[in-house]
Protein backbone atom coordinates (compact mmCIF):
# COMPACT_ATOMS: atom_id res chain seq x y z
CA UNK A 1 0.00 0.00 0.00
CA UNK A 2 2.69 2.48 0.97
CA UNK A 3 5.89 2.32 -1.04
CA UNK A 4 8.90 4.53 -1.15
CA UNK A 5 10.39 5.07 -4.56
CA UNK A 6 14.09 5.83 -4.52
CA UNK A 7 14.83 8.00 -7.54
CA UNK A 8 18.57 8.38 -6.95
CA UNK A 9 19.26 4.65 -7.06
CA UNK A 10 21.15 4.27 -3.79
CA UNK A 11 18.59 1.82 -2.28
CA UNK A 12 18.01 4.01 0.78
CA UNK A 13 21.67 4.01 1.84
CA UNK A 14 23.14 7.22 3.16
CA UNK A 15 26.22 8.39 1.28
CA UNK A 16 29.06 10.43 2.76
CA UNK A 17 27.86 13.47 0.79
CA UNK A 18 24.51 13.30 2.63
CA UNK A 19 26.10 13.42 6.10
CA UNK A 20 26.94 16.98 7.18
CA UNK A 21 30.47 17.52 8.47
CA UNK A 22 30.92 18.57 12.09
CA UNK A 23 31.96 22.18 12.71
CA UNK A 24 35.69 22.73 13.27
CA UNK A 25 37.02 25.34 15.71
CA UNK A 26 40.56 26.67 15.85
CA UNK A 27 40.77 28.43 19.22
CA UNK A 28 42.31 31.83 19.89
CA UNK A 29 45.55 30.45 21.34
CA UNK A 30 46.21 28.21 18.30
CA UNK A 31 48.70 29.02 15.52
CA UNK A 32 48.37 26.92 12.37
CA UNK A 33 49.71 26.92 8.84
CA UNK A 34 48.86 25.07 5.65
CA UNK A 35 45.74 24.41 3.62
CA UNK A 36 42.44 23.71 5.40
CA UNK A 37 39.66 21.82 3.58
CA UNK A 38 36.24 21.04 5.05
CA UNK A 39 32.83 20.11 3.75
CA UNK A 40 31.26 21.88 6.72
CA UNK A 41 31.85 24.88 8.92
CA UNK A 42 35.29 26.15 9.99
CA UNK A 43 35.63 28.81 12.69
CA UNK A 44 39.05 30.36 13.21
CA UNK A 45 39.71 32.43 16.32
CA UNK A 46 43.51 32.10 16.30
CA UNK A 47 46.27 32.66 13.75
CA UNK A 48 46.40 30.77 10.46
CA UNK A 49 48.70 31.05 7.45
CA UNK A 50 47.28 29.37 4.37
CA UNK A 51 44.13 29.01 2.28
CA UNK A 52 40.84 27.87 3.78
CA UNK A 53 38.23 26.02 1.69
CA UNK A 54 34.92 25.09 3.35
CA UNK A 55 31.15 25.33 3.08
CA UNK A 56 31.08 28.03 5.79
CA UNK A 57 34.03 30.04 7.15
CA UNK A 58 33.79 32.21 10.27
CA UNK A 59 36.69 34.38 11.42
CA UNK A 60 36.24 35.45 15.02
CA UNK A 61 37.26 38.86 16.33
CA UNK A 62 40.61 37.47 17.55
CA UNK A 63 41.40 35.75 14.22
CA UNK A 64 44.37 36.70 12.08
CA UNK A 65 44.49 34.85 8.75
CA UNK A 66 47.00 35.27 5.94
CA UNK A 67 45.62 33.39 2.94
CA UNK A 68 42.62 33.10 0.65
CA UNK A 69 39.11 32.07 1.71
CA UNK A 70 36.76 30.04 -0.53
CA UNK A 71 33.25 29.24 0.79
CA UNK A 72 29.53 29.52 0.18
CA UNK A 73 29.22 31.67 3.31
CA UNK A 74 32.01 33.81 4.82
CA UNK A 75 31.69 35.84 8.03
CA UNK A 76 34.70 37.97 8.96
CA UNK A 77 35.05 39.64 12.36
CA UNK A 78 38.86 39.54 12.61
CA UNK A 79 41.91 40.17 10.46
CA UNK A 80 42.43 38.80 6.96
CA UNK A 81 45.16 39.36 4.40
CA UNK A 82 44.05 37.63 1.23
CA UNK A 83 41.28 37.19 -1.30
CA UNK A 84 37.74 36.14 -0.44
CA UNK A 85 35.51 34.21 -2.84
CA UNK A 86 32.09 33.50 -1.43
CA UNK A 87 28.45 33.53 -2.38
CA UNK A 88 27.52 35.40 0.81
CA UNK A 89 30.18 37.55 2.53
CA UNK A 90 29.66 39.50 5.74
CA UNK A 91 32.14 41.88 7.37
CA UNK A 92 31.48 42.60 11.03
CA UNK A 93 32.34 45.88 12.74
CA UNK A 94 35.68 44.47 14.00
CA UNK A 95 36.75 43.11 10.58
CA UNK A 96 40.01 44.25 9.00
CA UNK A 97 40.43 42.89 5.47
CA UNK A 98 43.34 43.60 3.13
CA UNK A 99 42.43 41.99 -0.18
CA UNK A 100 39.75 41.68 -2.81
CA UNK A 101 36.28 40.21 -2.26
CA UNK A 102 34.33 38.38 -4.99
CA UNK A 103 30.74 37.78 -3.92
CA UNK A 104 27.12 37.41 -4.91
CA UNK A 105 25.81 39.00 -1.70
CA UNK A 106 27.74 41.22 0.71
CA UNK A 107 27.06 42.99 4.00
CA UNK A 108 29.50 45.41 5.62
CA UNK A 109 28.86 46.76 9.11
CA UNK A 110 29.83 50.26 10.12
CA UNK A 111 33.36 50.16 11.54
CA UNK A 112 34.67 47.36 9.31
CA UNK A 113 37.94 48.09 7.51
CA UNK A 114 38.41 47.00 3.90
CA UNK A 115 41.46 47.74 1.78
CA UNK A 116 40.74 46.17 -1.58
CA UNK A 117 38.05 45.82 -4.20
CA UNK A 118 34.60 44.27 -3.98
CA UNK A 119 33.23 42.71 -7.13
CA UNK A 120 29.80 41.17 -7.47
CA UNK A 121 29.65 38.12 -9.68
CA UNK A 122 26.41 36.68 -10.98
CA UNK A 123 27.66 33.10 -11.08
CA UNK A 124 30.58 32.56 -8.75
CA UNK A 125 32.45 29.55 -10.03
CA UNK A 126 33.15 26.84 -7.52
CA UNK A 127 36.90 27.22 -6.99
CA UNK A 128 37.00 24.85 -4.03
CA UNK A 129 37.82 21.82 -6.17
CA UNK A 130 40.36 23.78 -8.24
CA UNK A 131 42.14 24.93 -5.09
CA UNK A 132 42.11 21.40 -3.66
CA UNK A 133 43.75 20.01 -6.82
CA UNK A 134 46.23 22.85 -7.19
CA UNK A 135 49.77 22.01 -6.24
CA UNK A 136 51.40 24.72 -4.20
CA UNK A 137 54.86 25.70 -5.21
CA UNK A 138 57.55 27.56 -3.37
CA UNK A 139 59.74 30.11 -5.06
CA UNK A 140 63.10 30.76 -3.50
CA UNK A 141 65.24 33.76 -4.29
CA UNK A 142 68.98 33.39 -3.96
CA UNK A 143 71.13 36.47 -4.24
CA UNK A 144 74.79 35.95 -4.85
CA UNK A 145 77.11 38.84 -4.41
CA UNK A 146 80.80 39.39 -4.72
CA UNK A 147 82.83 40.35 -1.74
CA UNK A 148 84.57 43.65 -2.33
C-alpha positions as CSV (number, residue, x, y, z in Angstrom):
1,X,0.0,0.0,0.0
2,X,2.7,2.5,1.0
3,X,5.9,2.3,-1.0
4,X,8.9,4.5,-1.1
5,X,10.4,5.1,-4.6
6,X,14.1,5.8,-4.5
7,X,14.8,8.0,-7.5
8,X,18.6,8.4,-6.9
9,X,19.3,4.6,-7.1
10,X,21.1,4.3,-3.8
11,X,18.6,1.8,-2.3
12,X,18.0,4.0,0.8
13,X,21.7,4.0,1.8
14,X,23.1,7.2,3.2
15,X,26.2,8.4,1.3
16,X,29.1,10.4,2.8
17,X,27.9,13.5,0.8
18,X,24.5,13.3,2.6
19,X,26.1,13.4,6.1
20,X,26.9,17.0,7.2
21,X,30.5,17.5,8.5
22,X,30.9,18.6,12.1
23,X,32.0,22.2,12.7
24,X,35.7,22.7,13.3
25,X,37.0,25.3,15.7
26,X,40.6,26.7,15.9
27,X,40.8,28.4,19.2
28,X,42.3,31.8,19.9
29,X,45.6,30.4,21.3
30,X,46.2,28.2,18.3
31,X,48.7,29.0,15.5
32,X,48.4,26.9,12.4
33,X,49.7,26.9,8.8
34,X,48.9,25.1,5.7
35,X,45.7,24.4,3.6
36,X,42.4,23.7,5.4
37,X,39.7,21.8,3.6
38,X,36.2,21.0,5.1
39,X,32.8,20.1,3.8
40,X,31.3,21.9,6.7
41,X,31.9,24.9,8.9
42,X,35.3,26.1,10.0
43,X,35.6,28.8,12.7
44,X,39.0,30.4,13.2
45,X,39.7,32.4,16.3
46,X,43.5,32.1,16.3
47,X,46.3,32.7,13.8
48,X,46.4,30.8,10.5
49,X,48.7,31.1,7.4
50,X,47.3,29.4,4.4
51,X,44.1,29.0,2.3
52,X,40.8,27.9,3.8
53,X,38.2,26.0,1.7
54,X,34.9,25.1,3.4
55,X,31.2,25.3,3.1
56,X,31.1,28.0,5.8
57,X,34.0,30.0,7.2
58,X,33.8,32.2,10.3
59,X,36.7,34.4,11.4
60,X,36.2,35.5,15.0
61,X,37.3,38.9,16.3
62,X,40.6,37.5,17.6
63,X,41.4,35.7,14.2
64,X,44.4,36.7,12.1
65,X,44.5,34.9,8.8
66,X,47.0,35.3,5.9
67,X,45.6,33.4,2.9
68,X,42.6,33.1,0.7
69,X,39.1,32.1,1.7
70,X,36.8,30.0,-0.5
71,X,33.3,29.2,0.8
72,X,29.5,29.5,0.2
73,X,29.2,31.7,3.3
74,X,32.0,33.8,4.8
75,X,31.7,35.8,8.0
76,X,34.7,38.0,9.0
77,X,35.1,39.6,12.4
78,X,38.9,39.5,12.6
79,X,41.9,40.2,10.5
80,X,42.4,38.8,7.0
81,X,45.2,39.4,4.4
82,X,44.0,37.6,1.2
83,X,41.3,37.2,-1.3
84,X,37.7,36.1,-0.4
85,X,35.5,34.2,-2.8
86,X,32.1,33.5,-1.4
87,X,28.4,33.5,-2.4
88,X,27.5,35.4,0.8
89,X,30.2,37.5,2.5
90,X,29.7,39.5,5.7
91,X,32.1,41.9,7.4
92,X,31.5,42.6,11.0
93,X,32.3,45.9,12.7
94,X,35.7,44.5,14.0
95,X,36.7,43.1,10.6
96,X,40.0,44.2,9.0
97,X,40.4,42.9,5.5
98,X,43.3,43.6,3.1
99,X,42.4,42.0,-0.2
100,X,39.7,41.7,-2.8
101,X,36.3,40.2,-2.3
102,X,34.3,38.4,-5.0
103,X,30.7,37.8,-3.9
104,X,27.1,37.4,-4.9
105,X,25.8,39.0,-1.7
106,X,27.7,41.2,0.7
107,X,27.1,43.0,4.0
108,X,29.5,45.4,5.6
109,X,28.9,46.8,9.1
110,X,29.8,50.3,10.1
111,X,33.4,50.2,11.5
112,X,34.7,47.4,9.3
113,X,37.9,48.1,7.5
114,X,38.4,47.0,3.9
115,X,41.5,47.7,1.8
116,X,40.7,46.2,-1.6
117,X,38.0,45.8,-4.2
118,X,34.6,44.3,-4.0
119,X,33.2,42.7,-7.1
120,X,29.8,41.2,-7.5
121,X,29.7,38.1,-9.7
122,X,26.4,36.7,-11.0
123,X,27.7,33.1,-11.1
124,X,30.6,32.6,-8.8
125,X,32.4,29.5,-10.0
126,X,33.1,26.8,-7.5
127,X,36.9,27.2,-7.0
128,X,37.0,24.9,-4.0
129,X,37.8,21.8,-6.2
130,X,40.4,23.8,-8.2
131,X,42.1,24.9,-5.1
132,X,42.1,21.4,-3.7
133,X,43.8,20.0,-6.8
134,X,46.2,22.9,-7.2
135,X,49.8,22.0,-6.2
136,X,51.4,24.7,-4.2
137,X,54.9,25.7,-5.2
138,X,57.5,27.6,-3.4
139,X,59.7,30.1,-5.1
140,X,63.1,30.8,-3.5
141,X,65.2,33.8,-4.3
142,X,69.0,33.4,-4.0
143,X,71.1,36.5,-4.2
144,X,74.8,36.0,-4.9
145,X,77.1,38.8,-4.4
146,X,80.8,39.4,-4.7
147,X,82.8,40.3,-1.7
148,X,84.6,43.7,-2.3
